[in-house]
Amino acid sequence: MDKNKILIELYLPEYEREYDIFIPINKRIGTIKSIIEKSLEEMIGYEIKDDSNFYSKDTGKEYDFQLLVKDTDLKNASKIILV
């Protein structure tokens, strides 16, 4: 496995769907969110919202858009929610 990526589980409560996604650790959370939202828009008609964000499914912690993934507590098998 590529050491520059981690596998996360993304949950979309609005659609009651989960996705396993590899994300690069050297990108900002905001960039990752943007890319994922655009992909979801194309795949399932996800409606992009300006105020949406990633949250830890376990702790409810909100992830800062400016942080690099590697500077957060995200690791392989982390579960996050997009709301």
N, CA, C and O atoms as CSV, one atom per row, in Angstrom:
chain,resi,resn,atom,element,x,y,z
A,1,MET,N,N,0.842,-1.190,0.000
A,1,MET,CA,C,0.000,0.000,0.000
A,1,MET,C,C,0.882,1.246,0.000
A,1,MET,O,O,1.963,1.254,0.589
A,2,ASP,N,N,0.425,2.258,-0.642
A,2,ASP,CA,C,1.106,3.545,-0.730
A,2,ASP,C,C,1.131,4.202,0.650
A,2,ASP,O,O,0.082,4.376,1.271
A,3,LYS,N,N,2.317,4.567,1.133
A,3,LYS,CA,C,2.442,5.192,2.457
A,3,LYS,C,C,1.957,6.635,2.464
A,3,LYS,O,O,1.845,7.244,3.529
A,4,ASN,N,N,1.670,7.187,1.295
A,4,ASN,CA,C,1.200,8.564,1.209
A,4,ASN,C,C,-0.319,8.669,1.179
A,4,ASN,O,O,-0.867,9.752,0.973
A,5,LYS,N,N,-1.003,7.535,1.386
A,5,LYS,CA,C,-2.464,7.521,1.397
A,5,LYS,C,C,-2.966,6.710,2.579
A,5,LYS,O,O,-2.284,5.814,3.077
A,6,ILE,N,N,-4.170,7.042,3.016
A,6,ILE,CA,C,-4.834,6.250,4.037
A,6,ILE,C,C,-6.230,5.891,3.527
A,6,ILE,O,O,-6.796,6.578,2.677
A,7,LEU,N,N,-6.762,4.806,4.062
A,7,LEU,CA,C,-8.105,4.368,3.705
A,7,LEU,C,C,-9.057,4.800,4.813
A,7,LEU,O,O,-8.897,4.407,5.969
A,8,ILE,N,N,-10.053,5.616,4.449
A,8,ILE,CA,C,-11.048,6.065,5.421
A,8,ILE,C,C,-12.415,5.530,5.026
A,8,ILE,O,O,-12.645,5.148,3.878
A,9,GLU,N,N,-13.315,5.512,6.001
A,9,GLU,CA,C,-14.705,5.171,5.731
A,9,GLU,C,C,-15.515,6.451,5.841
A,9,GLU,O,O,-15.577,7.066,6.906
A,10,LEU,N,N,-16.129,6.849,4.747
A,10,LEU,CA,C,-16.926,8.070,4.693
A,10,LEU,C,C,-18.397,7.707,4.792
A,10,LEU,O,O,-18.887,6.870,4.033
A,11,TYR,N,N,-19.101,8.333,5.721
A,11,TYR,CA,C,-20.533,8.092,5.885
A,11,TYR,C,C,-21.304,9.351,5.519
A,11,TYR,O,O,-20.975,10.447,5.971
A,12,LEU,N,N,-22.332,9.183,4.697
A,12,LEU,CA,C,-23.227,10.276,4.312
A,12,LEU,C,C,-24.584,10.014,4.957
A,12,LEU,O,O,-25.384,9.259,4.404
A,13,PRO,N,N,-24.864,10.615,6.104
A,13,PRO,CA,C,-26.126,10.330,6.795
A,13,PRO,C,C,-27.361,10.695,5.975
A,13,PRO,O,O,-28.382,10.013,6.056
A,14,GLU,N,N,-27.276,11.747,5.200
A,14,GLU,CA,C,-28.400,12.200,4.376
A,14,GLU,C,C,-28.823,11.134,3.356
A,14,GLU,O,O,-30.000,11.032,3.010
A,15,TYR,N,N,-27.857,10.345,2.881
A,15,TYR,CA,C,-28.119,9.317,1.877
A,15,TYR,C,C,-28.050,7.904,2.456
A,15,TYR,O,O,-28.324,6.926,1.760
A,16,GLU,N,N,-27.682,7.805,3.735
A,16,GLU,CA,C,-27.509,6.523,4.421
A,16,GLU,C,C,-26.581,5.601,3.626
A,16,GLU,O,O,-26.892,4.434,3.390
A,17,ARG,N,N,-25.435,6.154,3.221
A,17,ARG,CA,C,-24.447,5.405,2.442
A,17,ARG,C,C,-23.061,5.552,3.061
A,17,ARG,O,O,-22.738,6.566,3.681
A,18,GLU,N,N,-22.257,4.512,2.875
A,18,GLU,CA,C,-20.862,4.521,3.324
A,18,GLU,C,C,-19.970,4.212,2.129
A,18,GLU,O,O,-20.329,3.433,1.246
A,19,TYR,N,N,-18.803,4.840,2.123
A,19,TYR,CA,C,-17.825,4.627,1.058
A,19,TYR,C,C,-16.442,4.475,1.674
A,19,TYR,O,O,-16.076,5.217,2.586
A,20,ASP,N,N,-15.680,3.520,1.176
A,20,ASP,CA,C,-14.272,3.397,1.537
A,20,ASP,C,C,-13.483,4.181,0.505
A,20,ASP,O,O,-13.607,3.948,-0.697
A,21,ILE,N,N,-12.664,5.119,0.989
A,21,ILE,CA,C,-11.954,6.019,0.087
A,21,ILE,C,C,-10.499,6.153,0.517
A,21,ILE,O,O,-10.209,6.348,1.697
A,22,PHE,N,N,-9.591,6.048,-0.437
A,22,PHE,CA,C,-8.191,6.351,-0.185
A,22,PHE,C,C,-8.006,7.853,-0.342
A,22,PHE,O,O,-8.434,8.436,-1.337
A,23,ILE,N,N,-7.367,8.478,0.645
A,23,ILE,CA,C,-7.080,9.914,0.557
A,23,ILE,C,C,-5.588,10.150,0.789
A,23,ILE,O,O,-4.969,9.454,1.595
A,24,PRO,N,N,-5.007,11.124,0.090
A,24,PRO,CA,C,-3.589,11.441,0.280
A,24,PRO,C,C,-3.378,12.181,1.605
A,24,PRO,O,O,-4.192,13.021,1.991
A,25,ILE,N,N,-2.294,11.867,2.286
A,25,ILE,CA,C,-2.028,12.494,3.585
A,25,ILE,C,C,-1.360,13.861,3.456
A,25,ILE,O,O,-1.281,14.602,4.436
A,26,ASN,N,N,-0.881,14.203,2.268
A,26,ASN,CA,C,-0.171,15.474,2.076
A,26,ASN,C,C,-1.057,16.564,1.462
A,26,ASN,O,O,-0.546,17.550,0.931
A,27,LYS,N,N,-2.372,16.393,1.532
A,27,LYS,CA,C,-3.323,17.405,1.046
A,27,LYS,C,C,-4.114,17.962,2.218
A,27,LYS,O,O,-4.241,17.316,3.258
A,28,ARG,N,N,-4.641,19.156,2.041
A,28,ARG,CA,C,-5.452,19.785,3.091
A,28,ARG,C,C,-6.846,19.155,3.130
A,28,ARG,O,O,-7.374,18.702,2.114
A,29,ILE,N,N,-7.417,19.140,4.322
A,29,ILE,CA,C,-8.761,18.600,4.525
A,29,ILE,C,C,-9.751,19.281,3.573
A,29,ILE,O,O,-10.601,18.611,2.985
A,30,GLY,N,N,-9.647,20.589,3.419
A,30,GLY,CA,C,-10.557,21.318,2.534
A,30,GLY,C,C,-10.453,20.863,1.087
A,30,GLY,O,O,-11.462,20.774,0.387
A,31,THR,N,N,-9.241,20.577,0.637
A,31,THR,CA,C,-9.030,20.093,-0.732
A,31,THR,C,C,-9.644,18.709,-0.897
A,31,THR,O,O,-10.315,18.439,-1.893
A,32,ILE,N,N,-9.418,17.840,0.070
A,32,ILE,CA,C,-9.965,16.483,0.031
A,32,ILE,C,C,-11.493,16.545,0.008
A,32,ILE,O,O,-12.138,15.837,-0.765
A,33,LYS,N,N,-12.062,17.393,0.858
A,33,LYS,CA,C,-13.524,17.543,0.932
A,33,LYS,C,C,-14.076,17.979,-0.418
A,33,LYS,O,O,-15.081,17.443,-0.886
A,34,SER,N,N,-13.435,18.925,-1.025
A,34,SER,CA,C,-13.874,19.449,-2.319
A,34,SER,C,C,-13.861,18.360,-3.392
A,34,SER,O,O,-14.819,18.224,-4.153
A,35,ILE,N,N,-12.796,17.602,-3.452
A,35,ILE,CA,C,-12.665,16.527,-4.440
A,35,ILE,C,C,-13.719,15.444,-4.204
A,35,ILE,O,O,-14.354,14.971,-5.147
A,36,ILE,N,N,-13.899,15.058,-2.946
A,36,ILE,CA,C,-14.882,14.027,-2.620
A,36,ILE,C,C,-16.296,14.503,-2.956
A,36,ILE,O,O,-17.090,13.748,-3.517
A,37,GLU,N,N,-16.608,15.746,-2.614
A,37,GLU,CA,C,-17.948,16.267,-2.905
A,37,GLU,C,C,-18.226,16.299,-4.409
A,37,GLU,O,O,-19.324,15.954,-4.846
A,38,LYS,N,N,-17.246,16.708,-5.190
A,38,LYS,CA,C,-17.443,16.742,-6.641
A,38,LYS,C,C,-17.658,15.336,-7.192
A,38,LYS,O,O,-18.482,15.139,-8.085
A,39,SER,N,N,-16.930,14.368,-6.669
A,39,SER,CA,C,-17.103,12.973,-7.092
A,39,SER,C,C,-18.484,12.459,-6.713
A,39,SER,O,O,-19.149,11.798,-7.511
A,40,LEU,N,N,-18.911,12.763,-5.499
A,40,LEU,CA,C,-20.235,12.329,-5.045
A,40,LEU,C,C,-21.350,12.999,-5.836
A,40,LEU,O,O,-22.397,12.399,-6.079
A,41,GLU,N,N,-21.120,14.235,-6.233
A,41,GLU,CA,C,-22.104,14.948,-7.042
A,41,GLU,C,C,-22.317,14.221,-8.369
A,41,GLU,O,O,-23.449,14.067,-8.827
A,42,GLU,N,N,-21.229,13.781,-8.975
A,42,GLU,CA,C,-21.311,13.075,-10.246
A,42,GLU,C,C,-21.893,11.669,-10.089
A,42,GLU,O,O,-22.663,11.209,-10.933
A,43,MET,N,N,-21.516,10.991,-8.999
A,43,MET,CA,C,-21.929,9.597,-8.806
A,43,MET,C,C,-23.379,9.455,-8.360
A,43,MET,O,O,-24.118,8.633,-8.902
A,44,ILE,N,N,-23.793,10.254,-7.368
A,44,ILE,CA,C,-25.112,10.033,-6.758
A,44,ILE,C,C,-25.989,11.280,-6.722
A,44,ILE,O,O,-27.084,11.251,-6.161
A,45,GLY,N,N,-25.517,12.372,-7.316
A,45,GLY,CA,C,-26.302,13.598,-7.297
A,45,GLY,C,C,-26.219,14.343,-5.980
A,45,GLY,O,O,-27.121,15.106,-5.637
A,46,TYR,N,N,-25.136,14.125,-5.237
A,46,TYR,CA,C,-24.924,14.798,-3.956
A,46,TYR,C,C,-24.970,16.310,-4.158
A,46,TYR,O,O,-24.377,16.840,-5.098
A,47,GLU,N,N,-25.680,16.995,-3.267
A,47,GLU,CA,C,-25.782,18.451,-3.338
A,47,GLU,C,C,-24.681,19.080,-2.480
A,47,GLU,O,O,-24.671,18.917,-1.260
A,48,ILE,N,N,-23.761,19.793,-3.118
A,48,ILE,CA,C,-22.654,20.424,-2.400
A,48,ILE,C,C,-23.175,21.616,-1.607
A,48,ILE,O,O,-23.896,22.467,-2.128
A,49,LYS,N,N,-22.788,21.654,-0.325
A,49,LYS,CA,C,-23.211,22.746,0.553
A,49,LYS,C,C,-21.980,23.518,1.021
A,49,LYS,O,O,-20.940,22.924,1.306
A,50,ASP,N,N,-22.098,24.823,1.096
A,50,ASP,CA,C,-20.970,25.654,1.528
A,50,ASP,C,C,-20.559,25.387,2.965
A,50,ASP,O,O,-19.385,25.523,3.307
A,51,ASP,N,N,-21.506,25.010,3.808
A,51,ASP,CA,C,-21.206,24.857,5.234
A,51,ASP,C,C,-20.972,23.406,5.658
A,51,ASP,O,O,-20.935,23.114,6.853
A,52,SER,N,N,-20.814,22.499,4.701
A,52,SER,CA,C,-20.576,21.102,5.063
A,52,SER,C,C,-19.140,20.927,5.550
A,52,SER,O,O,-18.259,21.729,5.242
A,53,ASN,N,N,-18.932,19.866,6.312
A,53,ASN,CA,C,-17.597,19.585,6.816
A,53,ASN,C,C,-17.493,18.114,7.177
A,53,ASN,O,O,-18.489,17.391,7.228
A,54,PHE,N,N,-16.244,17.686,7.427
A,54,PHE,CA,C,-15.967,16.339,7.908
A,54,PHE,C,C,-15.968,16.342,9.430
A,54,PHE,O,O,-15.487,17.279,10.068
A,55,TYR,N,N,-16.517,15.280,9.995
A,55,TYR,CA,C,-16.533,15.074,11.444
A,55,TYR,C,C,-16.110,13.643,11.721
A,55,TYR,O,O,-16.382,12.739,10.931
A,56,SER,N,N,-15.444,13.445,12.848
A,56,SER,CA,C,-15.105,12.095,13.267
A,56,SER,C,C,-16.388,11.370,13.661
A,56,SER,O,O,-17.192,11.899,14.429
A,57,LYS,N,N,-16.578,10.178,13.142
A,57,LYS,CA,C,-17.770,9.398,13.489
A,57,LYS,C,C,-17.689,8.922,14.939
A,57,LYS,O,O,-18.716,8.716,15.584
A,58,ASP,N,N,-16.476,8.749,15.447
A,58,ASP,CA,C,-16.294,8.250,16.809
A,58,ASP,C,C,-16.393,9.337,17.865
A,58,ASP,O,O,-16.990,9.122,18.920
A,59,THR,N,N,-15.810,10.513,17.594
A,59,THR,CA,C,-15.738,11.558,18.625
A,59,THR,C,C,-16.612,12.774,18.343
A,59,THR,O,O,-16.899,13.553,19.251
A,60,GLY,N,N,-17.037,12.942,17.094
A,60,GLY,CA,C,-17.811,14.123,16.717
A,60,GLY,C,C,-16.952,15.344,16.439
A,60,GLY,O,O,-17.472,16.420,16.147
A,61,LYS,N,N,-15.634,15.179,16.529
A,61,LYS,CA,C,-14.700,16.282,16.295
A,61,LYS,C,C,-14.797,16.778,14.858
A,61,LYS,O,O,-14.848,15.983,13.920
A,62,GLU,N,N,-14.823,18.099,14.694
A,62,GLU,CA,C,-14.840,18.718,13.363
A,62,GLU,C,C,-13.407,18.882,12.876
A,62,GLU,O,O,-12.534,19.293,13.641
A,63,TYR,N,N,-13.157,18.564,11.604
A,63,TYR,CA,C,-11.815,18.687,11.042
A,63,TYR,C,C,-11.624,20.059,10.399
A,63,TYR,O,O,-12.480,20.535,9.653
A,64,ASP,N,N,-10.497,20.677,10.699
A,64,ASP,CA,C,-10.133,22.004,10.200
A,64,ASP,C,C,-9.726,21.911,8.732
A,64,ASP,O,O,-8.851,21.122,8.376
A,65,PHE,N,N,-10.366,22.720,7.875
A,65,PHE,CA,C,-10.088,22.735,6.438
A,65,PHE,C,C,-8.624,23.009,6.115
A,65,PHE,O,O,-8.110,22.513,5.113
A,66,GLN,N,N,-7.952,23.785,6.944
A,66,GLN,CA,C,-6.591,24.226,6.648
A,66,GLN,C,C,-5.523,23.182,6.974
A,66,GLN,O,O,-4.395,23.281,6.493
A,67,LEU,N,N,-5.869,22.188,7.785
A,67,LEU,CA,C,-4.873,21.199,8.202
A,67,LEU,C,C,-4.609,20.171,7.111
A,67,LEU,O,O,-5.514,19.774,6.377
A,68,LEU,N,N,-3.349,19.749,7.018
A,68,LEU,CA,C,-3.011,18.620,6.166
A,68,LEU,C,C,-3.550,17.366,6.836
A,68,LEU,O,O,-3.615,17.293,8.063
A,69,VAL,N,N,-3.934,16.391,6.043
A,69,VAL,CA,C,-4.459,15.140,6.595
A,69,VAL,C,C,-3.460,14.544,7.580
A,69,VAL,O,O,-3.856,14.064,8.642
A,70,LYS,N,N,-2.167,14.566,7.244
A,70,LYS,CA,C,-1.155,13.970,8.109
A,70,LYS,C,C,-1.022,14.685,9.458
A,70,LYS,O,O,-0.446,14.128,10.393
A,71,ASP,N,N,-1.545,15.905,9.570
A,71,ASP,CA,C,-1.481,16.661,10.818
A,71,ASP,C,C,-2.753,16.519,11.661
A,71,ASP,O,O,-2.937,17.229,12.650
A,72,THR,N,N,-3.622,15.598,11.259
A,72,THR,CA,C,-4.846,15.320,12.019
A,72,THR,C,C,-4.721,13.947,12.666
A,72,THR,O,O,-3.684,13.292,12.564
A,73,ASP,N,N,-5.788,13.520,13.331
A,73,ASP,CA,C,-5.780,12.183,13.927
A,73,ASP,C,C,-6.294,11.117,12.956
A,73,ASP,O,O,-6.487,9.966,13.348
A,74,LEU,N,N,-6.515,11.493,11.692
A,74,LEU,CA,C,-6.979,10.520,10.708
A,74,LEU,C,C,-5.884,9.509,10.406
A,74,LEU,O,O,-4.714,9.856,10.250
A,75,LYS,N,N,-6.297,8.250,10.327
A,75,LYS,CA,C,-5.385,7.152,10.003
A,75,LYS,C,C,-6.178,6.087,9.261
A,75,LYS,O,O,-7.382,6.243,9.062
A,76,ASN,N,N,-5.526,5.013,8.851
A,76,ASN,CA,C,-6.234,3.934,8.177
A,76,ASN,C,C,-7.401,3.464,9.034
A,76,ASN,O,O,-7.271,3.300,10.247
A,77,ALA,N,N,-8.544,3.249,8.385
A,77,ALA,CA,C,-9.776,2.773,9.011
A,77,ALA,C,C,-10.505,3.837,9.825
A,77,ALA,O,O,-11.461,3.516,10.531
A,78,SER,N,N,-10.075,5.099,9.743
A,78,SER,CA,C,-10.824,6.172,10.420
A,78,SER,C,C,-12.197,6.282,9.774
A,78,SER,O,O,-12.355,6.084,8.570
A,79,LYS,N,N,-13.186,6.604,10.605
A,79,LYS,CA,C,-14.551,6.769,10.128
A,79,LYS,C,C,-14.924,8.231,10.242
A,79,LYS,O,O,-14.861,8.816,11.324
A,80,ILE,N,N,-15.317,8.829,9.107
A,80,ILE,CA,C,-15.708,10.227,9.127
A,80,ILE,C,C,-17.092,10.392,8.523
A,80,ILE,O,O,-17.552,9.568,7.733
A,81,ILE,N,N,-17.740,11.477,8.917
A,81,ILE,CA,C,-19.078,11.805,8.446
A,81,ILE,C,C,-18.978,13.109,7.660
A,81,ILE,O,O,-18.259,14.026,8.057
A,82,LEU,N,N,-19.695,13.186,6.557
A,82,LEU,CA,C,-19.777,14.425,5.785
A,82,LEU,C,C,-21.193,14.970,5.927
A,82,LEU,O,O,-22.151,14.396,5.411
A,83,VAL,N,N,-21.305,16.093,6.639
A,83,VAL,CA,C,-22.608,16.764,6.814
A,83,VAL,C,C,-22.442,18.248,6.630
A,83,VAL,O,O,-23.414,18.996,6.735
